[in-house]
Amino acid sequence: MLITQLQNIFTTPISQNSNQNQSRWIVIFWYSLSLAFAIIYILLGVRQAFSSKYIVSDDAREYISWIYRYFNSDLFSEDLIADYFQSITPIGYGLLYKIVVALNIDPVFFSKIFPIVLGIITTSYCFLVCLQIFPIPMTGFIASLLLNQSLCLHDDLFSGTPRDFIYPLFLAFLYYLIRFSKLGILIAIALQALIYPIIAFIDLLIVFLTLFDWRNKQINVSRNRQSFILFIAATLVVGITILPYTIQSSKFAPVITAAVARTMPDYWHGGRVSFFSHNIISYWFDGRDSGFFALIAPPQLLLGLLLPIILKFKSHFPLSQQIQTKIKILPRVVIASLIMFFTAHLIAFKLHWPSRYTHHTFKMVFALAAAIFITLILDAVWQWLRQRGGKNLILITIAILFIGLISYPSSLKVFPKTPYVEAKVPELYNFLQKQPQNIVIASTSEEADNIPIFAQRKILVGKEYALPIHTKYYAQFHRRMLDLIAAQYSEDINQINNFIQKYHISFWLLERSAFVPEYIAKNSWLQQYQPAAEQAISKLNKTQPILATLINSCTVFAADNLVLLNTSCIEATQPKK
């Protein structure tokens, strides 16, 4: 009796449960359990986000800093960095935060709290998609559990950037496509195109692939007129929604070509992007920006690769008969993702990084496939044990499976692995906020990356903002870096003053340790800017730069290793005769 009840709860399909009321409660049980774990995982991440006032997601500094312009249009005026990141921010994402600001909600606060909503939506659609493919509620729980564990191992939900929206919107798209809900499909595609445009291309390809079917070892064209109408409508939606973003982001076009990128240290190991690699296997397989299998974790997801194999032996897995023909959506997602992946490589970097077309979609496909695989194996083991009277072993099997799946995060040193960074010198931002809005801070310190988002003041350059993608932006950024390094380590006060006047620098943020050769030699970011970096090292080996001698007389703020120099004081310094 106990084993029968367990089978009803764990592996009985919804359609085969004679008690519809019981079936409904089983679905509610597994869905509630799915939400419970999702919320627990997310709250663990959100707790980290609120552990300090001056803490923010790493990449959110790029996408949220400029949003403070919505509070005050005078902020970041004539700011290259703010202008650039506003131009490449998807229109839908910018509109969402414009509404947030209109409601007088702080953008950083919103970016920290909204993952709860996104996580719940992601879990819900993952569970629903799984039920459409394989109507076993427990499988929906396993799929959502694996997916949520995966999202918490990378910055795919807590980044505070447009990519946080990929999973809920893509899973919603799959759900409505499986059910052929035309309005739902088009809305999901439109939202993706507005918030994370590149995924909309995958959506469009998937809709296109539904026009074809593989039967009797040949490709057959669909005779469903509605499918063709849907494809045409989806194409129009993608074109209409992406066009404004394309125009907006073209302000700093063109995109750097692959040939040029190969000559830049920014694109190799240790660079800002690290796209290219001398290891060809790593380049194509697991390169963060270049590999089609990048960032696939946890390892349990890889069980999804075994599903096609065991489906060739359906007679040994009775429950496989419950797999719906709708499972065809999964290989279509894989095919569409790979087409876009190789296309992105072919016309690099016009369609952004190639791995973005497989990294996210593969996670969702693998989570669903792995959950189905685990359920089929579990059911086959149960059937085998029942025939041999192994009731206790069945209970042990259940316990091992769920303890293994649920306790996996506890085996990790850090979970969830959130991308939050904490500012080390909050007093600095308080000081800068009291200064005029049009000030510009020059610095080679990574602490400068936090100034725009925490102090809402302009910086000349910053490591976090050194994206070598669009030529009109990065050419200016690169020139600024060369000029900054040359001036910071100069022995000529006139060169320093010319630099200050050229870029209207108000303050110069320095690290006390910046005036030793190792500071530059061991800094992979500064090493990208040659020959200025090597020339600076050569000067440091011979003499002390002028700025180092002005720290005591021109410092207006100091904390630990950081000092902030007033450039008016620097300009007042008389050149040596």
N, C-alpha and C positions, 0 to 999 in steps of 0.2 A: 504493500500500500504506500509506504514511504517513498519507494523508488518511483512509483507511478506518479505521485504528486510532484516529485522533483523533476521528472521528465516533463510534466505539464508546465512547470515554471521555467525550465531551462531550454528545452529543445523542441517542444511541441509547436508547430506552426499555428499562427493565429486562425487560419482558415479551417484547421482540423480540430480545433477545440470545440467540443459539443456545447459547452457552457459559455455562451457569449458574454455573460456578465463576468465570469471568471477570466475569460480572455481579455476583456477590457481592463480588469484590475492588474493582470500580469503586465500588460503594456504600460500602464501607469506606474507600476512598481519599477520596471527597468528604466523607464524614462526618468523617473524621479531620482533613481540611483545615478543615472548619467549626469543629471543636472547637479546633484550633490557633489560629486567628485570634481566636476568642472568648476563649480563655485569655490570649493576648497582650494583647488590649485590657483585659481585667479586671485583669491583673497590673500594667499601667501605672497603672490607677486605684488599686489596692491599695497600690502603691509610694508613692503620694502620701499615702495614709492613714497609713502608718507612717514618714513622713519626720520626725515629731516625736511626742513623748509626749503633748503637749497639742494634739491635733488631732482633730477629730470632724466628722461630716457636719452641715451646717447644721440641718436639721430633726430630726436625731436628738436634739438637745438637748431637744426637746419630749417625745419619746416614750420616751427612755431614762433621763432624769434620775430620774424617780420610781421606776424599776425597782430602784434601790439600796435601796428599802424592803424588798425581798426578802432582802437581806443583813442589814439591821438595821431592825426595825419602828419604832424610835424616830426614824428619819430622816424629815424633812419632816412632822413631826406638826403637825396643824391648819394645813396649808399649802394655801392656795387654789389656787395654780398646780399643785402636784403632784396635788391631789385632782381638779382639772378634767381634766388630761391623762390621768390614770389612767382617768377615767370615759369618755373618748372614744376610748381605745385599744381596738381590736378584741380580743375575748376570746381568739381563737386566737393573736394576736401576743403578748399578755401571758402566755399559758400557755407559749409557746415560750421566752420569756425567763425565766420562772419555772424551767423545766427547766435553762436555761443557768446560772442562779444556783445551782441545786441541785448542779450539777456543778462549782461553784466557778470558773466562767469569767467573766471580767469582761465586762459587757454591751457596753461600748464596743469592746473587742477583738473580740468576736463579730460586732458590726455591721460591722466593717471586713473581716473574713475571709469572712463568709458569702456575699458577692456572687460568690465563685468558684463555690460550689455552685449558686447560683441561675442564674448565667450558663451553666453546663454543662447544667442542666436545660432552660433556655430554648432553647438552641441545639439540643439533641437533639429536643425536641418540634417546634420550627420545621421542622427537617429532615424529620421523620417526617410532619408534616401536609402538607408540600409534596409528598412522594412519593405520598401518598394522592390528592392532587388532580392531580398531573402527574408521572408516574413517570420523571423524568429526574434522576438524582443531582446533576448539575451545577447544576440549578435550585435544589435544596435548599441547596446551598452558597451560591449567590448570595442566596437569601432570608435565610439565617441571617447572612450577612455584612452585608447591608444593615440588618437588624434590630439586630445588635450595634453597628454604627456609630451607628445612631440612639440606642440606649440610652446610649451613651457621650457623646452630645452634650447630654444632659439628666440630671437626677438621678433617673433611673428605675430604677437598679440599685444605686447607691451611697448612697442617701439614708438608710439605716438606719431606715426607716419601713415601715409595712405595704405601701405601694405597690410596694416592691421585689419582692413576691411575685405581682404581677398577671400578668406575662408568662409565667413558667413554669406557673402554675396555669391561666391562660386557654388557653394553647396545648395543655396537657394535656387540658382540657375539649374543645377542638375535635377533637383526635385521637381521643378516645374516642367523641365524638358521630359523627364520620365513620364509625367502625368499629361504631357502635351497641353499644358495650360499656356496658351499663346500670350495672354496678357502678362502672366507671371514671368514668362521667359523674357519678354521684351523689356519689362521693368528691371529685371535682374541684370540684363545686358547693359541697359542704359546707365544704371547706377555704377556698374563696374567701369564702364567707359569714362564716366565722370570722375570717379575716385581713384581707380588704378587702371588706366587705359590699356596697358599691354595685355592684360588678361582677357579683355574683350575680343582680341584677335583669336584667342583660343576658343572662346565661346562661339564665335562665328564659324570657325572651322568645324567644331563639333556639330553645330546645326547643319552645316554642309554635308558632313559625313552621314548624317541620318537619312540623307537622300539615297543612300546606297546600302545594300545589304549583301552579306556573303552567304549564299545558299547553293548547295549541290556543287561546291568547289568552283563557284564562279560569282562574279559581282553582278548584282541585279539592281536596276534603278527603281526607286520607289514610284508607285503609281498613285500615291496619295497627293492630290493636288494641294491640300492644305500645307503639306511639308514644304513645297516649293514656295508657296505664299509666305510662309513663316521665314524661310531663308531670305527672301527678298526684303521682307520687313526688317529682319535682324540686320541685314547689310545697311539699310537706310538708317536705322537707329545708330549703329556704330559710326557710320560716316558723319551723321549730324552731330553726335555728341563728342566725337574726338576732334573734329575740325577746329572748333574754337581753341582747344588746348594746343593743337599743332601750331596754330597762328600765334598764340600767346608765348609758347616756348621757343619760337623761332627768333625771338629778339636777340638771343646770343648765339644763334646758329652761324656757321654749320658745325656739325658734330665732328670731332677728331676722327680721322680715318685709322684703320688698323695698322697701315704702313707707318704712319707718323707715331702712333702709340708705341710701336715696337722700339722706337728710338728713345723713348722717354722712360727714365727710371721710375716714374710714378706708376707705371703699369707692370712692373716686375716685382719680385719678392722684396718685401720691405717698403714698397711704395704705397701711395694712398689707395690704389685699387688692387694691385697685385694680381692682375688678370693673366698675364703670360707666365709660362713656366717652362724650364728646360726639360722637365719630366713630362713627356707626352701623355703618359697614362693619367697622371694627376690632372693635367690640363683638360683632358676630355672627360674624365670620370668624376673626380671629386673636387675640382677647383671651385672655390667659393663663387666666383663670378663666371667661370667658363665651363664647368663640368655639368653634365646632365644628371648626375647622381649626387649633387652637392647637398650637404647638410641633411641627409636622410637619417633620422634618429627618432625614437630608440630602435635598437636592433630588431625588436619584435615586429616592426613594420615589414621587415624583409620576408617574413613568413608569407606575405601576400604574393611573393614571386612563385610560391609553391602551389598556389591555387590552380592555375591552368594544368599543372601536372596531375594532381589528384583527380581533376575533373575528367581525365582520360580513363579513369578507373571507377566510374560511377557505381558500378555494381557492388563495390566494396564500401561505398559510402551512401547508404540508403537516403539520408537526409538531403543529398545533393539534388534529388528530384524536386525539392522545393525551390530551387534557384530559378528565378523568373527570367524570361527572355530579356528583360530590362537590363540584365547584367552587361549587355552589349555596350552600354554607355561607358563602362570602365575602359575597355581597350580603345574606344574612340577618343576618350580623354588623353590616353597615353599617346596615340597616334598624332592627335592635334598638337599636343605639347611638344613632341619631338620635331614635328614639321616646323613649328615656330622656333624651336631651339636651334636647328640647323640653319634656318633662314636668318636668325639673328647673328649667327656666326658668319654667314656668307656676306652680309652687308653691315658688318660691325662698324660703328656702334649705333647705327641709326635706330635700332629697336631696343636699345638698352642692353643690359648684360644677358647673355643667352641663358644662364642658369635660372633666371627669374621665370622662365617659361616651363621649367620642369620641377624646380625645387618645391613649389607650393602644391601644384596639382598632383605630383607623384605622392606627396604625403597623404593627401586625401584618398587617392586610389588605393594606396598600399594599406591604409588603415581599414578601409572597407573590405578589401580582399583578404587581409590577414585575419580579420574578425570572422569572416565566412570560413576560412581555412581552419581556424581553431575550433569553431563550432562543429564542423564536419568530422574532424579528428576526435573531438570529445564524444560526439554521438556514436561514432564507430567503436570507440573503446567501451562505451557503456553497453552497447549491444553485445559486444563480445563477452564482457564480464557478466551480463545478465544470463547469458546462455550457460555460463559456468557457475552460476549462483554466487558470484562475488559481490554481494551487496555492500559489504564493508569497504571493498576496494573502490566501488563506485563513489562512496562518500569521500574516501581519501583522494580520489582523482579530482573531484569537485574542489576540495579544499586546496590541493596543490595548485590547480589552475588559477583560482581566484587569489590565493595568497601571492602567487608569483606575479600576476598581472598588477594587483593593487599595490603590492609592497615595492615594486621596482623603483619608484622615486626615492625610497628610503635607502637604497643601495648607492645612491649618488652622493658625492661630496656636497654638491650644491643643487638644490631644486626648490623652486623654479630658477632657471638661469636668466635673470632679468638683465636688461641692458642699461640699468640706471647708473648714472654717474653723480657723485656728490661733490659739490663745490667745496673747496678746502678753505677759502678765505671769504666768508660772507661779509665781513667788515668792508672789504674792497668794493662790493656792489653797493653797499649802503653809502659809501663815500661817493662813488661815481653817480649814483642817482641824484645826488644833491648838486651835481654840476650841470651846466647848461646842456640842453638836448642835442645841440649840434656838435659836441666834442667828438674827436676821433682819437682812439688809443692805438698806438703801435706796440707790437710785442711779438716775440718768438716763443713766448711761454704758452703751454697748453692751457693754462688757466684763463687765457684770453678767450678761449672758445665759449666760456660760460658768461662772458660779459653781455652779449646781446640779449640773452634770454632772462638773465637775472637782474641786470642793471638797465636794460633797454637803451644802451649806448652803442655807438658805432665802433667797430674795430677795423684796422686797415687790412689785416689778414688773420687767418686762424687755421690751424691744422684741420679741424673738422669741416671747414668750408672750402678746402682745397680740392674740389672735384675737377679733374682734368677731362671734362667731357665736351663742353661747348667751347669752341675756339675763341669767340669774342669775349667770353668771360675769363677763361683760364689764361689767355695771353696777358690780360691786364693783371690778373692775380699773380702770375709768374713774375712779371716785371716788378710788381710791388715787393715780392719776396726778395728778389735780387737786390733791389734798392735798399730794403730794410736791413738785410744782412751786411751789405757794404757800409751803410751808415753806422750801424750799431758797433761795428768793429773798426771804425775809421780813426785815423790819427789827425784828421783835418777837420777842424770845427766848421769851416765853411761848407764842407761836404754835408755835414750833419744838418746845418742850418738850411741848406738848399733842399734837403730831403724833407725837413719839417714844413717848409713853405710850400713845396710841391704838393704834398698830400694833406696840408692843413692839420698837422698833428698837434693835439692839445696836451696829451700825456704819453709818457713812454713807460711801459710796464716791463721791468727787468727782473730776472732771477739773479741773485747774488753770485750763483755758481756759473753764470753765463760767460764769465771771462776767463775760462780755462779751456785749453784745446779739446779736452775730452767732452765738454758740453756739446760741441758741434760734431766731433768725430763719432760719438755714440748715439747721435740723434738721427735716426733713419729719415725723418721728415726733412730736416735741414739739409741732409746730404743729397737730397734730390735736386737742390738748387745750386748747380755748378755753372761757372767756376767760383761763384761768390763764397761758397762754404769752404773750399780748400784755401782760397785767398785769406779768409778770416782766420783759419787755423794757422796759416803761415805768419800772419801778423801777431797773433797771440803768443806764438813761440819767440817773438822778438821783443815785443813791447806791450805796454798796457794801453788799451783804447781810451779815448777821451771820456766817453760816457762812464767808464769805471771810476774815473777821478771825480766825477760830478755827483756821485751818489749821495755823499754826505751833505753837499750844499744845495742840491735841487730836489731832494726827496720830500714829497708832500704826504705820502702814506707809506707805511712799512708794516709787514706782517710776515714772520718767519723768513722764508727765503725770497720773498717778493718785495720789491720797492717800486714806487710809482713816482716818476720824475715829471715835474712841470716843464714843459718845453719853453715857456717864457723865460725861465731861469737859464735854460741851456742856451737860448739865443742871446742872452745877455753876457754870456761868457766871451771874453776877448781872446782872439787868436794869439798864439805865442809868436813873439817876434824873433 
